[in-house]
Amino acid sequence: MNNKIFLGLLILAAGVLVGWYVLKGPSNSGGTANNPSQQQQTTPSGASGALAPLTGSGASGASDLTKGGVTERTVVAYTDLGFAPSPVTVKQGTTVTFVNNSSRGMWVASDVHPTHLLLPGFDELSSAVKGGTYDYTFVKVGTWTYHNHVNPSDTGSVTVTK
């Protein structure tokens, strides 16, 4: 029971951090990688706050998923105990935000270590410090396993459904 409460508080804290980051706006410092395979997110005009629907295009195949639609967002926290929650199941076109809440670096990358070729493009490309985030929009259906390139024994998976 205590583990469930701890996990719930951890997920809540990750959500607060992501909300703070979104409201703060883009920054040139702080551990997020600029990856061209990621979908750029913008809030529609007239919308405000972290709860506004996210729309946009840019990732291969993503434009078909976002025409008049809403892109969903899921948060995965990286702690000293690993990724949580894991596994995660999301719908095609969902952006997963990985938040580093650990005392060490986080470099999210597709399996297989060290090549990251299971899902090319799903690679943070650098290590994020505590508080850093990495966003990746999953446009390809399947189960995608990943690891922390800095500590490859920390793993997780995202299952993408239609």
CORTAVEN-V422150 format. One record per residue. N is the residue number from 0. PSI is psi as a letter, one per 20 degrees, with the letter a starting at -180 (* if undefined). NEAR is the number of other ideal C-beta (glycine too) atoms within 8 Angstrom. Layout:
N;PSI;NEAR / N;PSI;NEAR
This chain:
0;g;4 / 1;h;5 / 2;h;6 / 3;h;7 / 4;g;8 / 5;g;8 / 6;g;10 / 7;g;8 / 8;h;8 / 9;g;12 / 10;h;12 / 11;g;8 / 12;h;10 / 13;g;13 / 14;g;9 / 15;g;8 / 16;g;12 / 17;g;14 / 18;g;9 / 19;g;8 / 20;g;8 / 21;g;7 / 22;h;8 / 23;h;6 / 24;r;4 / 25;q;3 / 26;q;7 / 27;i;3 / 28;r;4 / 29;k;8 / 30;j;13 / 31;q;10 / 32;q;9 / 33;o;4 / 34;o;10 / 35;i;4 / 36;i;9 / 37;q;10 / 38;p;12 / 39;p;7 / 40;p;10 / 41;q;7 / 42;q;10 / 43;q;8 / 44;p;4 / 45;i;4 / 46;q;8 / 47;q;5 / 48;r;6 / 49;i;7 / 50;j;3 / 51;q;9 / 52;q;8 / 53;p;11 / 54;r;11 / 55;a;11 / 56;r;8 / 57;g;8 / 58;q;10 / 59;p;5 / 60;i;8 / 61;h;15 / 62;h;8 / 63;h;6 / 64;h;11 / 65;j;13 / 66;o;6 / 67;j;3 / 68;a;8 / 69;p;7 / 70;p;17 / 71;r;9 / 72;p;10 / 73;q;10 / 74;p;11 / 75;p;15 / 76;p;13 / 77;o;14 / 78;a;9 / 79;i;5 / 80;i;4 / 81;a;9 / 82;p;12 / 83;p;11 / 84;q;8 / 85;p;10 / 86;r;9 / 87;p;12 / 88;p;7 / 89;r;13 / 90;q;8 / 91;p;12 / 92;i;12 / 93;p;13 / 94;p;14 / 95;p;15 / 96;o;12 / 97;p;15 / 98;p;14 / 99;o;14 / 100;j;12 / 101;r;9 / 102;j;4 / 103;r;7 / 104;q;9 / 105;p;16 / 106;n;12 / 107;p;13 / 108;q;13 / 109;q;13 / 110;r;11 / 111;p;6 / 112;p;9 / 113;j;5 / 114;h;5 / 115;k;13 / 116;i;6 / 117;g;9 / 118;n;8 / 119;p;8 / 120;h;7 / 121;m;14 / 122;o;10 / 123;h;14 / 124;i;6 / 125;r;7 / 126;p;10 / 127;p;15 / 128;r;9 / 129;p;7 / 130;i;10 / 131;q;12 / 132;r;14 / 133;p;12 / 134;p;11 / 135;p;12 / 136;p;13 / 137;o;14 / 138;i;11 / 139;p;9 / 140;p;6 / 141;a;7 / 142;p;8 / 143;o;15 / 144;q;10 / 145;r;12 / 146;r;12 / 147;o;14 / 148;h;12 / 149;h;8 / 150;n;6 / 151;i;9 / 152;i;5 / 153;o;10 / 154;r;13 / 155;r;13 / 156;q;11 / 157;p;13 / 158;p;11 / 159;p;14 / 160;r;8 / 161;*;4
